[in-house]
Amino acid sequence: MIRGYPFWGDALAPTTPTIYDPLLRNAITTLPFRGNSRKQKLMGISVAAGTRTLANSLRILIGNSLPTYRYITVPLNGFQHDLGGEAQVADVNYFDLGGQEILEGEALTISGQGLEGAAGTGAFAGVLYVDDLEPAAPGIPNGNIVMLVHGALAAGADAGVTLTDLTAALDARNLENNRLYTPFMTILEPEDQAIEACIFQVGKNTLTVPVGKMVYKNAPLQFSGLEYNAGNMAWWAQCAAAAGMICYMYCIESEISGGPQPQNAPTVQPITSSNIPGVINLSSIVGTGASSMRRPTQTRAGFRL
């Protein structure tokens, strides 16, 4: 499964950020030992900065004793954490790191900075994506589109400066008990503070959501309607200062074989969509099995996902 490790720093001086294990929710400096496979794959990263400037960037180096030329630099000027009166963030926030093979126990080296080691401006946060290969993530099934709106821009749903349980702020609607729900896209928007971590958890599986839009080719998390209605999904979040956030979670609703089927619910229907450049083509997402994230790909006609 894809595991997202949230990280954040309150300066770009340069600064080594705090990185959280999304399952145990504690700070880490190396890839955790977990499961049977020692091998993991470095899939990609999402980044956000609180100040727009061409100089801000992030350097990544995963592994022990690697030479400095192996650093990968990612610009930070694309995503504000503090929307205030600005436009909403709905652009894809993902940088592909190619699926490089890494090992559990290797050092996680991330540095928020200005241009190549100089000091930058403002704070930063993001999500590092690793495929833990335990087991491979299932593909997105075919079915109905269902969306959930989690959170609220109100004090009752504020995240704090440490990881806060926001489970009570999950979407209050009831889902069909004997159907499966698989997120395929999220859009996370901050109220007026940096979002340093946003983690959804069902059992041992977690989904760490970055600021902006994220599209998933494989299931980052799955839950039944019965699990959701019974309160078995948890939500943890942290901001630079107490603040609200909204997470739009787009899911595919599919049938669960066995057991009674919902009698009054709309039937599950296959996805059919047109391939329009620059638009998410759901037909290319559902029913897939490769273990990777969806990311923009340039074509002659423009960009597709």
N, C-alpha and C positions, 0 to 999 in steps of 0.2 A: 504494500500500500504506500501511497505518497504520504510522507510525514512533513508537515510544515513547522519549522522552528522560528518562532517570532524573536526579533531582536530590536533593540532600541538604544539610543544614546542621546544625551541632552546637550551635546556640543559636537562640533566638527573641528577638533583642535590640533591634530587628528585625535580621534577617540576610538577606543575599543569598546564595542557595545556590550550590553548584557544580553545573553542569549538564553531563552527558556526551553526546557524540555516540555513539549505541549501535553504529554501524558501525565507526568509527575508535577509539572508546573514549578520546577525549581531551576536555578541558574546552572548552566553547564559551560564547559570550555572544550569538551571533546564529544564526538559522536557517541551516544549511549550504547552500551552492550545490551541487546534485547533480541530474544528469539533464537533461531537456529543458524541463520546466515550471518557470517561476519562481513560479507560483501554488501555494499550499498552503492547507489548511483546518485551522483550530484546532478539534479535535474534543472534547477533554475532558481531565480530570485526575484522578489518584488521589493521595490524600494520607494520611499517617500521622504520628502524634505519639507521642513517648515518655512524655508526661505528660498525664493526663486533667484538663482544666480547660476551663471555658466560654470563657475569654478567648483561647486559642490559635487562630490563623487563618493563612491564606495569602492574599497578594494577587498577582494576575496581571495583567500588561499586556503584550501582544505587539504590537509595532509601533513605528515611529519617530515621535517628536514628537506622541504622542497626549495629549489632555487627561487630567488626573488623574481626572475623573469616570468614565472608561472602565475603571478598575480593577475587577476582579471579586474578591470576597472569598469564600473557601471555609473553613468551620470545620474544625478539626483534631482534634476531640475523639472521633472515632469509632473509631480504630484504634491500638492499642498496638503499639509495635515489640517490647517486652520482655514476652513472654507469661509466662515464669516458671511459676508454679503456677496461672495464670488459665485461663479457658476458651479453646479454640482459636478462631482467627479464620476464620469461614466466611461472612461477610456481604459483599455486593457493595460494592466500593470504587471508585466512579466518579462523577464530577460532569460533567454535560454542558455543554460550552461552545458548542454551537450551530452548529459548522461555519463560523465566521467566516473570510472569505477573508483570507489574509496572504501575504506575499511572502518569498522567500528573501533572506537578508541583513538582515532586520529584527531589532531587538533583542528578546531574551528577558528580560523583567523579572519576576522572581519574588521575593517578600519574605516570609519567615517572621516572624511577629510575634505580639503579643498583640492586644487589641481595637483595630482601626483605628489602627495605628501605634505603639501602646504596646509595652513589652517583654512577652514571653511567657515560658513556662516549659518547659525541656527541649529536646530535639532534634526534627528533623522530616525527612521524606524522602517521595518520591513519584515519579510518572511523568506527564509531559506528553505527550498524544497529538496527533500531527499527521498528516493524510493528505497524503502528498507527491504524490499524483495521478500516480504514475509506476510502473506503470500503476495503474488502479483495482484494488482488492483483489478476488480472486475470492470467490464465495459459498462457504458451507460445503456440501460435497457430502453426499449421502445415503449411508448405509452403517452398518456396525457401530460400536458404541461400544467404544473401546479406551482404557485409561488407563495412564499411566506415572507412577511415583513416583521423582522425582529427589532426590538428596541424602541426608544422614544426620545425626543429632544425635551426631556423633562427631568426634574431632579430625582423623581422616583426610579428612573432607569439609568442614572449616571454611573459610569465606571469611575473608580478611584485611582489613586496614585500607586496602589498595589493591586494585584489581581483580585477582581471583585466578582462575586457570583451574581450574574444577571439573568439567571434562569427564569425568574419571575417576569422578565420583560420579553420572553419569547412570544411569538405570534399566538394568540389565544384561540384561534379557530381549531375545530376538531377535524381530524383526518379520518379516512376510511380504515377501520381496524385491520382488515386482512389484505391490505395493499402495501407495496414497498415504495419508498420514496428515496430518490437518488438525486442529490444536488448536481447540476451540470454547469451552473454559473452563479456567481455572487457579485454584488455591488455593495461596497462598504463605504459609507460617507460619515465624516466626523462633524460634530457640532462646531466646536471652536478650539479644540486641543489636539495635540498629537495622539493618535491611537497607537499605543506601544504593543498591544497584544489583543487578539480577538480569537478565542478558541471555542469551538463547539465540540462536544464529546458525547458519544454513545458507546457505552461499554469501554473496550480498550482502544477504540478507534477515535481519531480526532480530526478535525478540520480547522486549520488556521487560516483566517481570511485576511488578505491585505487590503489597504485603502485602494479604492478604485474598483475596476472590474477584473474578475478572474474567471476564465472559462476552462473547464476540465474535460479532457478527452476520456478519462477513466474515473470511476466512482471514487471520490475522496472520502465519502461517508455514505452509509445507507442506514435507513431505519424504517421500521414498519409504522403504520398508523397507530397500532396498539401501543408501541413503545412511546411514540410522541404524545399520545393522549394521556398516557399514564405518568408522564413527567420524567421519562427516562433519558431525555436529552438534557444535557447541562450546557451552560454558556458562561464563559469566563472572559473578562476583558480588563484592560488597564489603559489609562490615559496619563499624559504628562501632568494634568490637573483634572479634578473632577469634571466630567463632561459627558454628554449623551452622544449617541451614535445611532445610525440606522443601517441595518443589514438587509438588503433584498436578496433572498435565497430562492433561486429558480430550480425546481425539481422536476423529474420525470416520475409520474405515478404509474406503476406497473402491477400486474396481478401477482399474488403469491399462490403457488399451487398448493392444493390441499386445504381443508377447512372450509367453512361456509363463506360464500362469496357475497359481497354487498348486493342487496336486492334493489335498492332505490338509487344507487349511485350511477352516474353516467358510465357507459361502457368504456373500457380502455381501447383507444384507437391508435393506429400507427402514425408516426410523424411523416408528413410529406411537405417539403419546402423547396423553393426555387433557389438556385445558386446565383446570388446577386453580389458582385464585388463590394467589399466593405461591410457586408452584413453577416452575422453569425448564421451559418447554415446548419440547422439542427439535424438534418438528414445525415451530415457527415460526422456528427457526434454520437448519435444513438447507435447501439449495436456494435461499437468498436471494441477492440481488445488490446491495442498496443499501450504499454505503460508509459505515458507521457502526458504533458499538458498541451492544451490548445494554445497556439500563439499565432500572431499575424504572419502571413506568408505573402511576399510580393509576387504579383503576376503582371502580365502585360496590361491587363484591364484595371489593375489597382491592387487592393489588399483583400485577402480572404482569411478565414480562420479555419 
